[in-house]
């Protein structure tokens, strides 16, 4: 499957980290399909209930709890094998992230549900958005510090 395009359906389970037009988030796969979308029945259980780390290079409003259908290209997690250095691969496995990759641009990438409700991650996201509205463009000297201390 590595370096091939395929389809996943699932939900965003983390706060998206936004940097310009790039966003990174954790996605819990409900179903996947290895065929072209026109012939997909989403019966493949290969990634079912697995976490994947995705990057998206489009300006989309992503919120925790949203359910999406994405065309993705994934690779297995790996890190550098330098002795004494941070073991990124082991960290990903500890967090139960089984693959990482990116969302491919496609008109069939669709938002098909929203379960934002009142869970902890959604509340954290609402708080972050409120801070950004109150202090746009780093209008507060230590805004990033306030965000970092208030997210956990």
N, C-alpha and C positions, 0 to 999 in steps of 0.2 A: 504494500500500500504506500510505502514511502515515496514521496515526490510525485504522486498521482492525485488528480483532482477527484473528489467525491463529495457527496451531499450528507449533511448531518442536520438533525432536528434536535433541539434541546433548549436549555435555558441558561441565562447569564447568572452566575452564582457568586460573583465578586464585584467590588467596586471597579468600574473601568478606569484605568489610568490613562488620562488624556494628555497628549503632548502634540499640540498643533492639530494636524489632521490624522495623526496616528493614535490609535487607542489599543490598549492591551487589557485582556480580561480572561477570567476562567469561565469555561463553558461546560456544562454537564450534558453529555450526549444521551438522548433518549432513544433515538433510532438513527441508523445510517444506511446509505445506499451507495454501492460502488458502480452503478450504471448511470447512463445519462438520465437526466430528470424525467424526460418523457416516458421512460420505461421503469421508473422507480416505484416500488411498493413499500419501501422503507422497512423491509423485514429482516435486514442484516443485523445481527446481534453482536457483531465484532467489537464495537465500542460502546455497547449499551451500558448506561450508568457509570461511564468513565469520565474523568475530568481531563479536559485538554486546555492548553493555554493558547489563546488566539490573539493575533494582531490584526487590526483592520486599518487600511490606509484610505479611509473615506470619512467624510464628516457625517456621522450618524449619531443621533441622540440615543445612547445606550444606557439602560438602567438595570440594576439587579432585579431579577424576577421576570424579565422579558423573555418570551419564547420566540426563537428565531429558527429559520431554515437558512443554512449557509452552504455555499460551495467552498470547500476548504482544500488546502494542500498541507499535509502534515509530515512531520519527521519524528523519529524517536528521540527522546531526550538524551543529550550527551553534553559533557563538559570537558574541560581540559584535564589532562592527567598529570599535572604538575604536583610533585610532592610538597606538602605543606600549604598548598593553595586551597581556596574554598572549593568544595566538591559540589558543583552545581547540579550534576546528574543525581547524586544521592539526595540532595535537598528536594529536587522535583519528585523523586520517588517517595520521599518521606511525606510530602504534601499530597501524595496520590495523584499526581499529574502524569498521565501516561503518554502524552504526546504534546508537541507544540508545533505551531505553524501559523498560517495566515488565511484570512478570508479572501477568496478570489472575487473580483468584481463580476457580478452577474445580475441581470434583471430579475432573476428568480430568487434572489436573496430577499426573503420577506419576513416581516414581523407578523406572527400569527397568533400571538396571545400575550397576556400581561398578567402576572401574578405578583405584582409589586407589594400590595397589601401593607401590613404593619409588621414586617419582620425586622430584625436588627440591621441587616445589611441595607435594606431600603431606607430605614431611618438615618443611618450613617450617610447614605447618598443624598438624602434630602437636606441634611445638615450641611454637607459640603457645598451643595448647590446654593443654599441660602447664604453661606459665607462668600461665595463667588459673586452673588448678586449684590450683597452689601458692600463688598470691597473689590470692585472690578479692577483688573489690570494691576494687581499687587498694590492697591491703594493703602494697605496697612503694612507697616514695616516688617512685622514678623508673622505674616499670614500663613506662610508655609509651615512655620513652627507650630502655630495654633492648630492647623489642620492635622499635622502629624501627631500631636499630643491628644487630639480629640477623636481620632479615628478608632482607637482600640479601647 
